[in-house]
């Protein structure tokens, strides 16, 4: 085979690779455009139907059988209480579990079983956690039904595996040289982890936590099982008071026959989307602000 034929075959293969790369770029661009199109379509529909219902009365009133006087303050306050309970339990327990598994746990069969179980729990359908919350917190421990306390405990069980996985990945990303340098100057293993490794991994930990909390904020299936779909006309004044949450309020209004609740449903979806986008935006901001380049 002559040099000209070899050169021609090499040019042909190079052209095929470039064509394959262009097709892949177009496929990726098409996927992004399709995803954004669905999001834009959702936003346009929701803004068209619900923007007229967003006023001060809607934002400060509680649920009502009259769509003209119904508002989201009770459900919004219930969501805040529920998220506070969820965060107070899932964040410290999830981070401590991740630190132990990544830095101190021995490499043996039982630890491997725990790691596999955590990964499997992150993929369990959310309604299973609702059944667990119903069986343990309400039927066994007799905690108040429809309360942010039970809702927060249930969502904490669901969110904790996500926080553990995200925290372990963030801790694993810290270079071993940081640990070696701290140990070399006399720091104990515990001091090395909590004075050097965890602060450097904190941006990734916080990002994973906020994303997990955003997922918990939009859940309805676990809360259905613990009775948070009840009609609550009074905003909750604590974690043990009966309450509803924003996703559940949207679900209840969408099931109403009165056409006036269509606008309320769309307006509540807008508020929930703004809340979720704000949480995800905060995660991106924290990642960019505190990210360390090695």
LUMLOMAR-145287 format. One line per field, with one value per residue: y, z, x of N, C-alpha, C in turn. Coordinates in Angstrom, 1 decimal, padded with zeros to 4 digits. Each point is the difference from the previous one (the first is absolute). Layout:
BEGIN
n_py: [Y,...]
n_pz: [Z,...]
n_px: [X,...]
ca_py: [Y,...]
ca_pz: [Z,...]
ca_px: [X,...]
c_py: [Y,...]
c_pz: [Z,...]
c_px: [X,...]
***
This chain:
BEGIN
n_py: [-001.2,000.9,001.0,000.2,-001.4,-000.2,001.0,-000.6,-001.2,000.5,000.7,-001.2,-000.6,001.0,000.0,-001.3,000.1,001.0,-000.8,-001.0,000.8,000.4,-001.3,-000.3,001.0,-000.3,-001.2,000.4,000.8,-001.0,-000.8,000.9,000.2,-001.3,-000.2,000.9,-000.6,-001.2,000.4,000.5,-001.1,-000.7,000.8,-000.1,-001.3,-000.2,000.8,-000.6,-001.2,000.2,000.7,000.0,-001.2,000.4,000.1,001.1,000.1,-000.4,000.9,000.7,-000.5,-000.7,-001.4,-000.1,-000.2,001.3,-000.2,000.9,-000.8,-001.0,-000.4,000.4,001.0,-000.6,-000.3,001.3,000.4,-000.9,000.5,001.2,-000.3,-000.6,001.0,000.8,-000.8,-000.1,001.3,000.3,-000.9,000.3,001.3,000.2,-000.7,000.6,001.2,-000.3,-000.5,001.0,000.9,-000.7,-000.1,001.3,000.4,-000.6,-000.3,-001.2,-000.5,-000.3,-001.2,000.3,000.7,-001.0,-000.7,000.8,000.0,-001.4,-000.2,000.9,-000.6,-001.1,000.5,000.5,-001.2,-000.1,-000.5,001.2,-000.6,-000.7,001.1,000.3,-001.2,000.2,001.2,-000.5,-001.0,000.8,001.1,-000.4,-001.2,000.1,001.2,-000.1,000.4,001.3,-000.5,000.1,-000.3,001.2,-000.3,-000.7,001.0,000.8,-000.8,-000.1,001.3,000.1,-001.0,000.7,001.1,-000.7,-001.1,001.0,000.5,-001.2,-000.3,001.1,-000.2,-001.3,000.4,000.9,-000.8,-000.9,001.1,000.1,000.6,-001.2,000.9,000.4,-001.3,-000.3,001.2,-000.2,-001.3,000.5,001.0,-001.2,000.3,-000.2,-001.2,000.2,000.6,-001.0,-000.8,000.4,000.1,-001.1,-001.3,000.0,000.9,-000.8,-001.0,001.1,000.6,-001.1,000.0,001.3,-000.2,-001.2,000.7,001.1,-000.7,-000.7,001.2,000.5,-001.2,000.1,001.3,-000.6,-000.8,-000.9,-001.0,000.3,001.3,-000.6,-000.8,001.1,000.2,000.5,-000.8,000.2,000.4,000.9,000.6,-000.6,001.0,-001.0,-000.1,-001.2,-000.8,000.1,001.2,-000.3,-000.5,000.7,-000.4,000.7,-001.0,-000.2,001.2,-000.1,-001.1,000.5,001.1,-000.8,-000.6,001.4,000.0,000.9,000.7,000.6,-001.3,000.1,001.2,-000.4,-001.1,000.7,000.8,-001.0,-000.5,001.3,000.1,-001.2,000.3,001.2,-000.7,-001.0,000.9,000.6,-001.2,-000.3,001.2,-000.2,-001.2,000.6,001.0,-000.9,-000.8,001.1,000.4,-001.2,-000.2,-001.0,000.7,-001.3]
n_pz: [000.0,-000.9,000.1,-001.2,-000.1,000.7,-000.7,-001.1,000.5,000.4,-001.2,-000.5,000.8,-000.2,-001.2,000.1,000.7,-000.9,-000.9,000.6,000.2,-001.3,-000.4,000.8,-000.5,-001.2,000.3,000.5,-001.0,-000.7,000.8,-000.1,-001.3,-000.1,000.8,-000.5,-001.1,000.6,000.6,-001.1,-000.6,000.9,-000.1,-001.4,000.1,000.9,-000.7,-001.1,000.7,000.6,-000.9,-000.5,000.5,-000.4,001.1,000.7,-000.3,-001.3,000.2,000.5,-000.8,000.7,000.1,-001.0,000.3,000.2,-001.3,000.1,001.1,-000.9,000.8,-000.1,000.8,000.3,-001.3,-000.3,001.0,-000.4,-001.2,000.5,000.8,-001.0,-000.8,001.0,000.3,-001.3,-000.1,001.1,-000.6,-001.3,000.2,001.3,000.0,-001.1,000.5,001.2,-000.5,-000.8,001.1,000.7,-000.9,-000.3,001.3,000.7,-000.8,000.6,-000.9,000.3,000.2,001.3,-000.1,-000.8,001.0,000.9,-000.7,-000.3,001.3,000.3,-000.9,000.6,001.2,-000.6,-000.4,001.2,-000.6,-000.1,-000.7,-000.2,-000.1,-000.8,-000.5,-000.1,-000.4,-000.8,-000.3,-000.1,-000.6,-000.8,-000.6,000.1,-000.4,-000.8,-000.9,000.1,-000.5,-001.3,000.8,000.0,001.3,-000.2,-000.7,000.9,001.0,-000.7,-000.3,001.3,000.3,-000.8,000.6,001.2,-000.7,-000.5,001.2,000.4,-001.1,000.0,001.3,-000.2,-001.0,000.8,001.0,-000.9,-000.4,001.4,-000.5,-000.1,-000.8,000.0,000.0,-000.9,-000.5,000.2,-000.4,-001.0,000.2,000.2,-000.9,000.9,-000.2,001.3,000.5,-000.6,000.4,001.3,000.0,-000.7,000.2,001.1,000.6,-000.5,000.6,000.9,-001.0,-000.2,001.3,000.0,-001.2,000.4,001.2,-000.7,-000.8,001.0,000.6,-001.1,000.0,001.2,-000.4,-001.1,001.1,-000.4,-000.7,000.6,-000.3,-001.1,000.2,000.3,-001.0,-000.8,-000.4,001.3,000.1,-000.1,000.8,001.0,-000.2,-000.2,001.4,-000.5,000.4,001.0,-000.6,-000.3,-001.1,-001.1,-001.2,-000.6,-000.2,001.3,000.2,-000.8,000.6,001.1,-000.3,-000.5,001.1,000.2,000.2,001.0,-001.1,001.1,000.3,-001.3,000.2,001.1,-000.7,-001.1,000.8,000.6,-001.2,-000.3,001.1,-000.2,-001.3,000.4,001.0,-000.8,-000.9,001.0,000.4,-001.2,-000.2,001.3,-000.4,-001.2,000.7,000.9,-001.0,-000.6,001.1,000.4,-001.3,000.3,-000.8,-000.2]
n_px: [000.9,-000.3,000.9,-000.4,-000.1,001.1,000.5,-000.5,000.4,001.1,000.0,-000.4,000.9,000.9,-000.4,000.0,001.1,000.4,-000.5,000.6,001.1,-000.2,-000.2,001.1,000.7,-000.5,000.3,001.1,000.2,-000.4,000.7,001.0,-000.1,-000.1,001.0,000.7,-000.3,000.2,001.2,000.4,-000.4,000.6,001.1,-000.1,-000.3,000.9,000.9,-000.4,000.0,001.2,000.5,-001.3,000.2,001.2,-000.6,000.0,-001.3,000.4,001.0,-001.0,-000.9,-000.9,-000.1,-000.8,-001.3,000.3,000.0,-000.9,-000.3,000.2,001.0,001.3,-000.3,-001.1,-000.1,000.2,-000.7,-001.0,000.3,000.0,-001.0,-000.6,000.4,-000.4,-001.0,-000.3,000.3,-000.7,-000.6,-000.3,000.2,-000.2,-001.1,-000.4,000.4,-000.5,-001.1,000.0,000.2,-000.9,-000.9,000.3,000.1,-001.0,-001.0,000.2,000.9,-001.2,-000.5,-000.1,001.1,000.4,-000.6,000.5,001.1,-000.2,-000.3,001.0,000.8,-000.4,000.2,001.1,-000.2,-000.3,-001.1,-000.4,-001.0,001.1,000.6,-001.0,000.1,001.3,-000.2,-000.9,000.8,001.1,-000.2,-001.0,000.1,001.3,000.5,-001.1,000.8,-000.2,-001.1,000.4,001.0,000.6,-000.1,-001.1,-000.4,000.5,-000.5,-001.2,000.0,000.4,-000.8,-000.8,000.3,000.1,-000.5,-000.7,-000.2,-000.2,-000.7,-000.7,-000.1,-000.2,-000.7,-000.6,-000.1,-000.4,-000.6,000.1,001.1,000.6,000.6,-001.3,-000.5,000.8,-000.2,-001.3,000.0,000.7,-000.8,-000.5,-000.8,-001.0,-000.3,-000.5,001.1,000.6,-001.0,-000.1,001.4,000.1,-000.3,-000.7,000.8,001.0,-000.6,000.0,000.6,000.7,000.3,000.2,000.7,000.6,000.2,000.3,000.7,000.5,000.2,000.5,000.6,000.4,000.3,000.3,000.3,-000.8,000.5,001.2,-000.3,-000.4,001.1,000.5,-000.9,001.0,-001.0,-000.1,-001.3,001.0,-000.9,000.8,000.9,000.9,-000.1,000.2,001.0,-000.8,-000.2,-001.2,000.5,000.1,000.4,000.9,000.8,-000.3,000.3,001.1,000.3,-000.3,000.6,001.0,-000.4,000.0,-001.3,000.0,-000.4,-000.4,000.0,-000.4,-000.4,-000.6,-000.4,-000.2,-000.6,-000.6,-000.2,-000.4,-000.6,-000.5,-000.2,-000.5,-000.7,-000.3,-000.3,-000.6,-000.5,-000.3,-000.5,-000.5,-000.3,-000.4,-000.6,-000.5,-000.4,-000.5,-000.6,-000.3,-000.1,000.8,000.9,000.2]
ca_py: [001.2,001.2,001.1,000.8,-000.7,000.1,001.4,000.2,-000.7,000.8,001.2,-000.5,-000.3,001.3,000.6,-000.8,000.4,001.3,-000.1,-000.6,001.1,001.0,-000.6,-000.1,001.4,000.3,-000.8,000.6,001.3,-000.3,-000.4,001.2,000.8,-000.7,000.1,001.4,000.2,-000.4,001.0,001.3,-000.2,000.0,001.3,000.8,-000.4,000.3,001.4,000.4,-000.4,000.4,001.3,000.9,-000.3,000.3,001.3,-000.1,-000.8,-001.4,-000.4,000.1,-000.7,-001.5,-000.7,000.4,-000.6,001.0,000.2,001.4,000.4,-001.0,000.4,-001.1,000.3,-001.2,-001.1,000.4,-000.1,-001.4,-000.5,000.5,-000.8,-001.3,000.0,000.3,-001.3,-000.8,000.5,-000.2,-001.4,-000.7,000.5,-000.5,-001.5,-000.4,000.4,-000.8,-001.4,000.0,000.1,-001.3,-001.1,000.3,000.2,-000.8,-001.3,-001.0,-000.6,-001.4,-000.4,000.7,001.3,-000.1,-000.2,001.3,000.9,-000.4,000.3,001.4,000.2,-000.5,000.8,001.2,-000.3,-000.6,001.0,000.9,-000.5,-001.0,000.8,000.4,-001.2,-000.2,001.1,-000.3,-001.2,000.2,001.3,000.2,-001.2,-000.6,001.0,000.8,001.4,000.7,-000.2,001.2,001.0,000.1,-000.9,-001.3,000.2,000.2,-001.3,-000.9,000.5,-000.1,-001.4,-000.1,000.9,-000.3,-000.7,000.9,000.8,-000.9,-000.3,001.3,000.4,-000.9,000.4,001.3,-000.4,-000.8,000.9,000.7,-000.7,-000.6,000.8,000.8,-000.8,-000.4,001.2,000.3,-001.0,000.2,001.1,-000.5,000.0,-001.3,-000.3,000.7,001.4,000.1,-000.1,001.1,001.3,000.2,-000.7,000.4,001.4,000.1,-000.7,000.5,000.4,-001.2,-000.5,000.9,-000.1,-001.2,000.1,000.8,-000.8,-001.0,000.7,000.4,-001.2,-000.3,001.0,-000.3,-001.3,-000.1,-001.4,-000.3,000.8,-000.6,-001.1,000.4,000.8,001.5,000.5,000.5,001.4,000.7,001.4,000.9,-000.3,-000.7,000.8,-000.8,-001.2,-001.0,000.4,-000.5,000.9,-000.5,000.5,000.6,-001.1,-000.6,001.1,000.0,-001.3,000.1,001.0,-000.5,-000.9,000.7,000.2,001.5,000.5,001.1,-000.6,-000.2,001.1,-000.2,-001.1,000.5,001.0,-000.8,-000.7,001.0,000.2,-001.2,000.0,001.0,-000.5,-001.0,000.7,000.7,-000.9,-000.5,001.2,000.1,-001.1,000.4,001.1,-000.5,-000.8,000.9,000.9,-000.7,-001.0,000.2,-000.7,-000.6]
ca_pz: [000.0,-000.1,001.0,-000.4,000.4,001.4,000.4,-000.3,001.0,001.2,-000.1,000.0,001.4,000.7,-000.4,000.6,001.4,000.1,-000.2,001.2,001.0,-000.3,000.3,001.4,000.5,-000.4,000.8,001.3,-000.1,-000.2,001.3,000.9,-000.5,000.3,001.5,000.2,-000.6,000.9,001.1,-000.5,-000.2,001.4,000.6,-000.7,000.4,001.4,000.1,-000.7,000.8,001.4,000.3,000.5,001.4,000.9,000.7,001.4,000.7,-000.2,000.6,001.5,000.5,000.1,-000.8,000.2,-000.9,-001.0,-000.7,000.0,001.2,000.4,-000.2,000.2,001.1,000.9,-000.6,-000.1,001.4,000.2,-000.7,000.7,001.2,-000.4,-000.5,001.2,000.7,-000.9,000.0,001.3,000.2,-001.1,-000.3,000.9,000.0,-001.3,-000.1,000.9,-000.6,-001.1,000.5,000.6,-001.1,-000.9,000.6,001.2,000.0,-000.5,-001.2,000.2,-000.6,000.6,-000.6,-001.4,000.0,000.4,-001.2,-001.0,000.5,-000.1,-001.4,-000.4,000.6,-000.8,-001.2,000.5,-000.2,001.2,000.8,000.9,001.2,000.6,000.8,001.2,001.0,000.6,000.9,001.1,000.7,000.3,000.5,001.1,001.0,000.3,-000.2,-000.6,-001.4,-000.8,000.5,-000.6,000.7,-000.7,-001.4,-000.1,000.3,-001.1,-001.1,000.4,-000.4,-001.4,-000.4,000.6,-000.9,-001.0,000.7,000.3,-001.3,-000.5,001.0,-000.2,-001.3,000.3,000.9,-000.8,-001.0,000.6,-000.3,001.1,000.5,001.1,001.2,000.3,000.5,001.4,000.8,000.1,001.0,001.3,000.2,000.1,-001.1,000.1,-000.4,-001.4,-000.7,000.3,-000.1,-001.4,-001.1,-000.1,-000.6,-001.4,-000.7,000.3,-001.1,-000.6,001.0,000.0,-001.2,000.1,000.9,-000.5,-001.1,000.7,000.6,-001.1,-000.4,001.1,000.0,-001.0,000.2,000.5,000.3,001.4,000.8,-000.1,000.9,001.4,000.3,-000.2,-001.0,000.6,-000.1,001.1,-000.2,000.9,-000.2,001.2,000.8,000.5,-000.8,000.4,-000.4,-001.3,-001.1,-001.3,-000.6,-001.3,-001.0,000.3,-000.2,-001.5,-000.3,000.5,-000.9,-001.4,000.1,000.2,-001.2,-000.3,-001.0,000.6,000.6,-001.0,000.1,001.3,-000.2,-000.8,000.8,001.0,-000.7,-000.3,001.3,000.3,-000.9,000.4,001.1,-000.5,-000.7,001.0,000.7,-001.0,-000.2,001.1,-000.1,-001.0,000.5,001.0,-000.7,-000.7,001.0,001.0,-000.6,000.0,-001.1,000.5]
ca_px: [-000.9,000.9,-000.2,-001.2,-001.2,000.0,-000.4,-001.4,-000.7,000.1,-000.9,-001.4,-000.3,-000.1,-001.2,-001.0,000.0,-000.6,-001.4,-000.6,000.0,-001.0,-001.3,-000.2,-000.3,-001.3,-001.0,000.0,-000.7,-001.4,-000.5,-000.1,-001.1,-001.2,-000.3,-000.3,-001.3,-001.1,000.0,-000.6,-001.4,-000.6,000.0,-000.9,-001.4,-000.2,-000.1,-001.2,-001.2,000.1,000.7,-001.0,-000.4,001.0,-000.1,000.3,-001.0,000.2,001.2,-000.1,-001.2,000.1,-000.9,-001.4,-000.9,-000.3,001.3,000.3,000.7,001.0,001.4,001.0,000.9,000.0,000.8,001.4,000.5,000.2,001.2,001.1,000.2,000.4,001.4,000.9,000.1,000.8,001.3,000.7,000.3,000.7,001.3,001.1,000.1,000.5,001.4,000.8,000.0,000.9,001.4,000.4,000.2,001.1,001.2,000.3,-000.6,000.9,-000.5,-000.4,-001.2,-001.1,000.0,-000.4,-001.4,-000.6,000.2,-000.9,-001.4,-000.2,-000.2,-001.4,-001.0,-000.2,-000.8,-001.3,-001.1,-000.2,-001.2,000.5,000.4,-001.3,-000.6,000.8,-000.3,-001.4,000.1,000.9,-000.2,-001.4,-000.6,000.8,000.4,-001.2,000.2,-001.2,-000.2,-000.1,000.8,001.3,000.9,-000.1,000.4,001.5,000.7,-000.1,000.9,001.4,000.3,000.1,001.1,001.3,000.9,000.5,001.0,001.2,000.7,000.7,001.0,001.2,000.7,000.8,001.1,000.9,000.6,001.0,001.2,000.6,001.1,-000.5,000.0,001.4,000.6,-000.5,000.5,001.5,000.3,-000.4,-001.5,-000.6,-000.9,-001.3,000.2,000.3,-001.2,-001.0,000.6,000.6,-000.7,-001.4,-000.2,000.2,-001.1,-001.3,-000.8,-000.7,-001.0,-001.1,-000.7,-000.8,-001.0,-001.0,-000.7,-000.9,-001.1,-000.9,-000.8,-001.0,-001.0,-001.0,-000.6,-001.4,-000.4,000.2,-000.8,-001.3,-000.2,000.0,-001.2,000.2,-000.9,-001.2,-000.3,000.5,-000.3,000.8,001.4,000.5,000.8,001.1,000.2,-001.0,-001.3,-000.5,000.5,000.1,001.2,-000.3,-000.4,-001.3,-001.0,-000.2,-000.7,-001.4,-000.7,-000.2,-001.1,-001.3,-000.9,-000.2,001.0,000.8,001.3,001.0,000.9,000.7,001.0,001.1,000.7,000.8,001.1,001.0,000.7,000.9,001.1,001.0,000.7,000.9,001.1,000.9,000.9,001.0,000.9,000.9,000.9,001.0,000.8,001.0,001.0,001.0,000.6,000.9,000.7,001.4,000.6,001.2]
c_py: [001.2,001.0,000.8,-000.7,000.1,001.4,000.2,-000.7,000.8,001.2,-000.4,-000.3,001.2,000.7,-000.7,000.4,001.4,000.0,-000.6,001.0,001.0,-000.6,000.0,001.4,000.4,-000.8,000.6,001.3,-000.2,-000.4,001.2,000.9,-000.6,000.2,001.5,000.4,-000.4,000.9,001.3,-000.2,-000.1,001.4,000.9,-000.3,000.5,001.5,000.6,-000.2,000.6,001.3,001.0,-000.3,000.3,001.4,-000.2,-000.8,-001.5,-000.5,-000.1,-000.7,-001.5,-000.6,000.3,-000.8,001.0,000.3,001.5,000.5,-001.0,000.5,-001.2,000.2,-001.2,-001.1,000.4,-000.1,-001.4,-000.6,000.5,-000.8,-001.4,000.0,000.2,-001.3,-000.9,000.3,-000.3,-001.5,-000.6,000.6,-000.5,-001.5,-000.5,000.3,-000.8,-001.4,000.0,000.1,-001.3,-001.0,000.3,000.1,-000.9,-001.5,-001.0,-000.6,-001.5,-000.2,000.8,001.4,000.0,-000.2,001.3,000.9,-000.3,000.4,001.5,000.4,-000.5,000.9,001.3,-000.2,-000.6,001.1,000.7,-000.5,-001.1,000.7,000.5,-001.1,-000.2,001.1,-000.3,-001.1,000.3,001.3,000.1,-001.2,-000.5,001.1,001.0,001.5,000.6,-000.1,001.4,001.1,000.2,-000.9,-001.3,000.2,000.2,-001.2,-000.9,000.5,-000.1,-001.4,-000.1,000.8,-000.4,-000.8,000.9,000.8,-000.8,-000.2,001.3,000.4,-000.9,000.3,001.3,-000.3,-000.7,000.9,000.8,-000.8,-000.7,000.8,000.9,-000.7,-000.3,001.2,000.3,-001.0,000.2,001.0,-000.3,000.0,-001.5,-000.3,000.7,001.5,000.2,000.0,001.3,001.4,000.3,-000.6,000.5,001.5,000.1,-000.7,000.6,000.6,-001.1,-000.6,000.9,000.0,-001.2,000.1,000.9,-000.7,-001.0,000.7,000.4,-001.2,-000.2,001.0,-000.3,-001.3,000.1,-001.4,-000.4,000.7,-000.4,-001.1,000.4,001.1,001.4,000.5,000.5,001.5,000.8,001.5,001.0,-000.3,-000.6,001.0,-000.8,-001.3,-001.1,000.4,-000.6,001.0,-000.7,000.6,000.5,-001.1,-000.6,001.0,000.0,-001.2,000.2,001.0,-000.5,-001.0,000.6,000.1,001.4,000.4,001.1,-000.5,-000.3,001.1,-000.1,-001.1,000.5,001.1,-000.7,-000.7,001.0,000.3,-001.2,000.0,001.1,-000.4,-001.0,000.6,000.8,-000.9,-000.6,001.1,000.2,-001.1,000.3,001.1,-000.5,-000.8,000.9,000.8,-000.7,-001.1,000.2,-000.8,-000.5,000.0]
c_pz: [000.0,001.1,-000.3,000.5,001.6,000.5,-000.3,001.0,001.3,000.0,000.0,001.4,000.8,-000.4,000.7,001.5,000.2,-000.3,001.2,001.1,-000.2,000.3,001.5,000.6,-000.4,000.9,001.5,000.0,-000.2,001.3,001.0,-000.5,000.3,001.5,000.3,-000.6,000.9,001.2,-000.4,-000.2,001.4,000.6,-000.7,000.4,001.4,000.2,-000.6,000.9,001.4,000.3,000.5,001.4,001.0,000.6,001.5,000.8,-000.2,000.7,001.6,000.5,000.1,-000.9,000.3,-001.1,-001.1,-000.8,000.1,001.3,000.5,-000.3,000.4,001.3,001.0,-000.6,000.0,001.4,000.4,-000.7,000.7,001.3,-000.4,-000.5,001.1,000.7,-000.9,000.0,001.3,000.3,-001.0,-000.2,001.0,-000.1,-001.3,-000.2,000.9,-000.5,-001.2,000.4,000.6,-001.1,-000.8,000.7,001.1,-000.1,-000.5,-001.3,000.2,-000.6,000.4,-000.5,-001.4,-000.1,000.3,-001.2,-001.1,000.4,-000.2,-001.5,-000.5,000.6,-000.8,-001.2,000.4,-000.3,001.2,000.8,001.0,001.3,000.7,000.8,001.2,001.0,000.6,001.0,001.3,000.8,000.5,000.8,001.2,001.0,000.3,-000.1,-000.7,-001.5,-000.7,000.6,-000.7,000.6,-000.7,-001.4,-000.1,000.3,-001.2,-001.2,000.4,-000.4,-001.5,-000.5,000.4,-001.0,-001.1,000.6,000.3,-001.3,-000.4,000.9,-000.2,-001.3,000.2,000.8,-000.8,-000.9,000.6,-000.2,001.3,000.6,001.1,001.3,000.4,000.6,001.5,001.0,000.3,001.0,001.4,000.2,000.1,-001.2,000.0,-000.3,-001.5,-000.8,000.2,-000.2,-001.5,-001.1,-000.1,-000.5,-001.5,-000.8,000.2,-001.2,-000.7,000.9,000.0,-001.2,-000.1,000.9,-000.5,-001.1,000.6,000.7,-001.1,-000.5,001.1,000.0,-001.0,000.1,000.5,000.5,001.5,000.9,-000.1,001.0,001.5,000.3,-000.2,-001.2,000.6,-000.3,001.2,-000.3,000.8,-000.2,001.3,000.8,000.7,-000.8,000.4,-000.4,-001.3,-001.1,-001.3,-000.6,-001.5,-001.0,000.3,-000.2,-001.5,-000.4,000.4,-000.9,-001.4,000.0,000.2,-001.3,-000.4,-000.9,000.6,000.6,-001.1,000.0,001.3,-000.2,-000.8,000.8,001.1,-000.7,-000.3,001.3,000.3,-001.0,000.4,001.2,-000.4,-000.8,000.9,000.7,-000.9,-000.3,001.1,000.0,-001.0,000.5,001.1,-000.7,-000.7,000.9,000.8,-000.7,-000.1,-001.1,000.5,-001.1]
c_px: [000.9,-000.3,-001.2,-001.2,000.0,-000.5,-001.5,-000.9,000.0,-000.9,-001.4,-000.4,-000.2,-001.3,-001.2,-000.1,-000.5,-001.5,-000.7,-000.1,-001.1,-001.4,-000.3,-000.3,-001.4,-001.0,000.0,-000.7,-001.5,-000.6,-000.2,-001.2,-001.4,-000.4,-000.4,-001.4,-001.2,-000.1,-000.7,-001.5,-000.8,-000.1,-001.1,-001.4,-000.3,-000.2,-001.3,-001.2,000.0,000.6,-001.0,-000.4,001.1,-000.1,000.3,-001.0,000.3,001.3,-000.1,-001.2,000.3,-001.0,-001.5,-000.8,-000.4,001.3,000.4,000.8,001.1,001.4,000.9,000.8,000.0,000.8,001.5,000.7,000.2,001.2,001.3,000.3,000.5,001.4,001.0,000.2,000.9,001.5,000.7,000.3,000.9,001.4,001.1,000.2,000.6,001.5,000.9,000.2,001.0,001.5,000.5,000.3,001.2,001.3,000.4,-000.4,001.0,-000.6,-000.3,-001.4,-001.2,-000.1,-000.4,-001.5,-000.7,000.1,-001.0,-001.4,-000.3,-000.3,-001.4,-001.1,-000.2,-000.9,-001.4,-001.1,-000.4,-001.2,000.3,000.4,-001.3,-000.6,000.9,-000.3,-001.4,000.1,000.8,-000.4,-001.4,-000.6,000.8,000.3,-001.1,000.3,-001.2,000.0,-000.1,000.9,001.4,001.0,000.1,000.4,001.5,000.8,000.0,000.8,001.4,000.5,000.3,001.2,001.3,000.9,000.6,001.1,001.3,000.8,000.7,001.1,001.2,000.7,000.8,001.2,001.1,000.8,001.2,001.3,000.6,001.2,-000.4,000.1,001.5,000.7,-000.5,000.6,001.5,000.3,-000.6,-001.5,-000.5,-000.9,-001.4,000.3,000.3,-001.3,-000.9,000.6,000.5,-000.9,-001.5,-000.2,000.3,-001.1,-001.4,-000.8,-000.8,-001.0,-001.3,-000.8,-000.9,-001.2,-001.2,-000.8,-000.9,-001.2,-001.0,-000.8,-001.1,-001.1,-001.1,-000.7,-001.5,-000.3,000.3,-001.0,-001.5,-000.3,-000.1,-001.1,000.1,-000.8,-001.3,-000.2,000.4,-000.2,000.8,001.4,000.6,000.9,001.2,000.2,-001.0,-001.4,-000.4,000.4,-000.1,001.3,-000.4,-000.4,-001.3,-001.2,-000.4,-000.8,-001.5,-000.7,-000.3,-001.2,-001.3,-000.8,-000.1,001.1,000.9,001.3,001.0,001.1,000.8,001.1,001.2,000.8,000.9,001.2,001.1,000.8,000.9,001.2,001.0,000.8,001.0,001.2,000.9,000.9,001.0,001.0,001.0,001.0,001.1,000.9,001.1,001.1,001.1,000.8,001.1,000.8,001.5,000.6,001.4,001.1]
***
